[in-house]
Structure formats: C-alpha cells, structure tokens
Amino acid sequence: MTDAATPLIRKDAARNRALLLEAAEDLYATVGLSVTLKDVARHAGVGVGTVYRHFPTKDDLLDALFADRLASATDSARKAAADPDGWRGLVRYLEDSMNMQVGNCGLRGLVVCTAPSSPLAVRSREEIAPLVQQMVAKAHQQGTLRPDFEAADVYYIQIALAAIIEATYHTDPYLYRHHLKLFIEGMRAGGHREPLPDSPESL
C-alpha cells in the first residue's frame, strides 16, 4: 500500500465513523437501547462489518455516542453538590438531569437502567452516587428535606419521570415537569403528612 493511499483510507474511515455515529444518534434518541449494531449499519447505509471495525461491541458505540452527555451529567452533579444550599442543589440536579434526558430515549435508558453494561455509564453512576448523597445529607442537615427521604429516592424519582416521559412525549413532551414539581413539593421538610402503611395489605 502506497503512502499516497493511506490518507485516503483514513479519510474514508473517518467518514464512515461519522456516518455511524450520526445514524446511532438518530436511532438511539428515538428508539432507545434496543437498537442493535445491525440497525445502525442499515440506517447508515454501510455493511455491518464496517460497524464492527469501528465499534466491536454495542457498549463501545454507546460509550462513544454518550461520552459528552454522561460527562455533562457528572459535571451537573458536582456543581449541585457544591451548592451551599443543599435543597437548591438537589432540586437543580433533578431538573438538569431530566432536562438532559427528555429528548433522548437512549440516554434515559442508560440513566435508569438497573445494571448498565456501558463502562462509561457505570463510571458515571459511580461518580454521581456519592455526590447525590452529599446533596441529600446537606439538605437534611439544613432542615429543608424531609427526614425520611434517602439518596436512593433520587434514582427512583428519575425512573418514575422517565416512564412519564415515555408515555407522554409525543403528545406533551414537557408534561413530566408538572410531576417533577409534585415530587419536589413532596420532598420538602415540614407540613403535616400521614405516613402510608408499608404494604397495601395493611390498608
């Protein structure tokens, strides 16, 4: 192979990688994590072998596609945890997190997946978890967060809101914000609340 041909091959490879990422962006944003590498190849108009040359596994593709967004999510959590007002930081984190997820089905899937296999998604979750604990602990210390609220509840709220987005996105994509407001109001300390029984059988 001549030296003159090498730049052409590199240019072609770069073009194919860009095509694949563009196709993956379209599919994962609208369809979600069920998209396969074959789906991406078909959407990009290339052979499946081209996909495997650039992204040997689906997780390799997911990491390349969502690296910036996962980094932004971690950065958002850091800023929220650094807020001297624990309540404000926690609310800000929830708002930022859901705002990032609303327009991308694939990202929502990565965030709420119980056991993500994407290395970057796993790392992002490991980095964010202690930051959320800091937000919750600070808000508890400042007396602004109800005492029975736990850091894990932030994750469950995101799962609930993600389900609402999935159900209403095509009719009202921002309806979830109404329910986010209801969750936030329910998180506040103070006010009279009758405790719910632990199980429906005790009703």
Buried (B, 14 or more C-beta within 10 A) or exposed (E): EEEEEEEEEEEEEEEBBEBBBEBBBBBBBEBBBEBEBEBBBBBBEBEBEBBEBBBEEBBBBBBBBBEEBBEBBBEBBBBBBEBEEBBBBBBBBBBBBBBBBBEBBBBBBBBBBEEBEBEBBBBBBEBBBEBBBBBBBBBBEBEBBBEEBBBEBBBEBBBBBBBBBBEBBEEEEEBBBEBBEEBBEEBBBEEEEEEEEEEEEEE
